[in-house]
Amino acid sequence: MWSVNPVVRDSGRRSVRNTVRATGPTLPVNFTASPENYFKLLVSEEILETIVQHTNTVLTLLRENVKSKRNLTLQNTDVLEMQGLIAVLLLQGVRHENNLASAEIFDTELSAPPYRAVMSEKRFCLLLRCLRFHDRQTRAKREAEDKFAKVRET
């Protein structure tokens, strides 16, 4: 039925489909912050130090098993290099290149220079291979008590 006067509801609930919800950040965002500050919001310094500690343990074990002393890629890592590794992985995701092989990502003709500016392909692959978030020696005991033992520490 058509009417000249609009229907006015003065009581009752508003339909959910008519409710406008705010999207985006709910807290004020500091637009003058650097990308490094945003990175630190994702991964804290304590988490990075834990990852570096356990990754260096694996690198030490690898270094003891390798006969050659000239292999420089087996050196221990530090927090700055771990930030670089995580940044490369994040950049791969942002650029939708996370399905590419490392040889393609670090190729001088096919890929962008940011990856090669952070580290070599050999070092990248080694760090991914040795990346650890937990202490392997106490894992069995911790897993008996906690199902999330592998990542609880970080």
C-alpha positions, 0 to 999 in steps of 0.5 A, a space after each residue: 500500500 502506497 502512502 504520502 507520509 513515510 512510516 515512522 517507527 518510534 520504538 523497537 529494534 533496528 534491523 541488523 542489516 541496517 546497522 552501520 559498523 565502523 571498520 578499520 583501526 579502533 584506536 588512534 593510529 600514529 601516521 608518523 610512525 616508521 615501518 620499523 615501529 609497526 614491525 615491532 608491534 607484530 614481533 617484540 624484541 623478547 620474541 626475537 631474542 628467544 627465536 635467535 637463541 634457539 636458532 643459534 643452538 641449531 646453527 651450532 650443532 650444524 657447525 659442529 657436524 660440518 668439516 669445512 671451517 670456511 663456510 661463512 653461512 653457518 655463523 650465528 645469527 642476531 636479532 637484526 638478521 632475524 628481523 630481516 628474515 621475517 621482513 623478507 617473509 612478510 614482503 613475500 606475502 604482501 607481494 603474493 610471492 610466497 609460492 615461489 622458490 627461493 631461487 626465483 625470489 633471489 634471481 637477479 633477472 626475475 625478482 626485485 632487489 629488496 630480497 638480495 639487499 637483506 641476505 643471500 639465498 644460501 643464508 636465507 635457506 639456511 636460516 629457514 632450515 634452522 629456525 626454531 621457536 622452542 628448546 628442543 631438549 626440553 620439548 618432550 617434558 613440556 609437551 607432556 604438560 602442554 599441547 602448545 609447548 612448541 610455541 608457548 615460550 614465544 
